[in-house]
Amino acid sequence: MRTRNFIILSAIIALEASCNKTETFTPVCDGSSPTYDADISLIIQQNCNQCHGSGSSNGDLSTYAGISTVTSNGKFEQEVLTNQTMPQNGSLTEAQLNKIKCWVENGYPEN
């Protein structure tokens, strides 16, 4: 009975650990100048539109106008770069975070 309980508990811990984001990065801008149209929109489409797509009640990040609402109030930078809690069901790569960091530092250029 103890062995069975141990196995069940171990499985629960492993499952929970796999759902939590454990690796975070300190984003660094390499001096590049990414724009929303050329670089950031693809990252958003691939990682955010599942929850923040066109017409979403969670906030529409599918257009530059839509994302401007969360960049202007600092929420985008806070959730994506600082807390790294978004996207909720995955993680951005270090390269993606660095590209977003440059985009933020350059004032969120559209094109």
C-alpha positions as CSV (number, residue, x, y, z in Angstrom):
1,M,0.0,0.0,0.0
2,R,2.8,2.4,0.8
3,T,4.5,1.7,-2.5
4,R,1.3,2.4,-4.4
5,N,0.8,5.7,-2.5
6,F,4.4,6.7,-3.1
7,I,4.0,6.1,-6.9
8,I,0.7,8.0,-7.0
9,L,2.2,10.9,-5.1
10,S,5.4,10.9,-7.3
11,A,3.2,11.0,-10.4
12,I,1.2,13.9,-9.2
13,I,4.3,15.9,-8.3
14,A,5.9,15.2,-11.7
15,L,2.7,16.2,-13.5
16,E,2.4,19.4,-11.5
17,A,6.1,20.2,-12.1
18,S,5.7,19.8,-15.9
19,C,2.8,22.3,-15.9
20,N,4.7,25.0,-14.1
21,K,7.2,27.3,-15.8
22,T,10.4,26.7,-14.0
23,E,12.9,28.3,-16.4
24,T,13.0,32.0,-16.7
25,F,15.4,34.2,-18.7
26,T,16.6,37.7,-18.2
27,P,15.8,39.2,-21.6
28,V,18.6,41.2,-23.1
29,C,18.4,43.4,-26.2
30,D,21.2,42.8,-28.7
31,G,20.8,46.2,-30.3
32,S,18.5,45.1,-33.1
33,S,15.4,47.0,-34.1
34,P,12.5,44.6,-34.5
35,T,9.1,45.9,-35.5
36,Y,5.6,44.5,-34.9
37,D,5.0,43.9,-38.6
38,A,8.3,42.2,-39.4
39,D,9.0,40.3,-36.2
40,I,6.7,40.5,-33.2
41,S,3.4,39.8,-34.9
42,L,4.6,36.3,-35.8
43,I,5.6,35.6,-32.2
44,I,2.2,36.8,-31.0
45,Q,0.3,34.7,-33.7
46,Q,2.2,31.5,-32.7
47,N,2.0,31.9,-29.0
48,C,-0.8,34.3,-27.9
49,N,-3.7,34.1,-30.4
50,Q,-5.1,31.0,-28.8
51,C,-6.3,33.1,-25.9
52,H,-5.8,36.7,-27.3
53,G,-7.0,36.3,-30.9
54,S,-9.4,38.5,-32.9
55,G,-12.5,39.5,-30.8
56,S,-11.2,37.8,-27.6
57,S,-12.6,38.9,-24.3
58,N,-9.1,38.3,-22.9
59,G,-7.8,41.2,-25.0
60,D,-7.2,41.1,-28.8
61,L,-3.5,41.0,-29.5
62,S,-4.0,40.0,-33.2
63,T,-3.4,43.5,-34.5
64,Y,-1.0,46.3,-33.7
65,A,-4.0,48.4,-32.5
66,G,-5.1,45.7,-30.2
67,I,-1.7,45.1,-28.7
68,S,-1.2,48.9,-28.2
69,T,-3.6,48.9,-25.4
70,V,-1.5,46.5,-23.3
71,T,1.8,48.0,-24.3
72,S,0.7,51.5,-23.3
73,N,-0.2,50.5,-19.8
74,G,2.8,48.4,-19.2
75,K,0.9,45.2,-18.7
76,F,2.5,43.5,-21.8
77,E,6.0,44.1,-20.6
78,Q,5.2,43.1,-17.0
79,E,3.5,39.8,-18.0
80,V,5.7,38.8,-20.9
81,L,9.2,40.0,-19.9
82,T,9.2,40.5,-16.2
83,N,6.9,37.9,-14.8
84,Q,7.1,35.6,-17.8
85,T,3.6,34.4,-17.0
86,M,2.4,34.7,-20.6
87,P,1.8,32.8,-22.7
88,Q,-0.1,30.8,-20.1
89,N,0.0,27.4,-21.8
90,G,3.7,27.5,-22.9
91,S,6.9,29.5,-22.8
92,L,8.6,31.8,-25.1
93,T,12.2,31.0,-26.1
94,E,15.1,33.1,-24.9
95,A,15.5,34.4,-28.5
96,Q,11.8,35.4,-28.6
97,L,12.1,37.2,-25.3
98,N,15.2,39.0,-26.4
99,K,13.5,40.2,-29.6
100,I,10.5,41.4,-27.6
101,K,12.9,43.2,-25.2
102,C,14.4,45.1,-28.1
103,W,11.0,45.9,-29.4
104,V,10.0,47.3,-26.0
105,E,13.2,49.3,-25.6
106,N,12.7,50.8,-29.1
107,G,9.2,52.1,-28.2
108,Y,7.1,49.3,-29.8
109,P,7.5,50.3,-33.5
110,E,4.9,49.0,-35.8
111,N,6.9,48.8,-39.1
